[in-house]
């Protein structure tokens, strides 16, 4: 089973990830820290259930450009 996280980059450079199918949200200052935090948060969420075998981090970029 795979779960997907929508990731946005904050103005300060950090990242916030929210799972699209479960109530899991976490953050990290770097991409590596975010990935580790997602792994930890996912393990905690599924502590008494079958855990997903992997997760996908989907970076969402919202950019406004003047024409």
CORTAQUI-V590399 format. One line per field, one symbol per residue. ss: DSSP state (~ for helix, > for strand, _ for the rest). burial: + if it has 9 or more other C-alpha atoms within 8 Angstrom, else -. A space follows every 50 residues. Layout:
# CORTAQUI-V590399
ss: ???
burial: ???
This chain:
# CORTAQUI-V590399
ss: _>>>>>>>>_____>>>>>_____>>>>__~~~~~~~~~~~~~~~_____ ___>>>>>>________
burial: --+++++++----+++++++---+++++++--+++-++--+++--+---- +---+-+----------
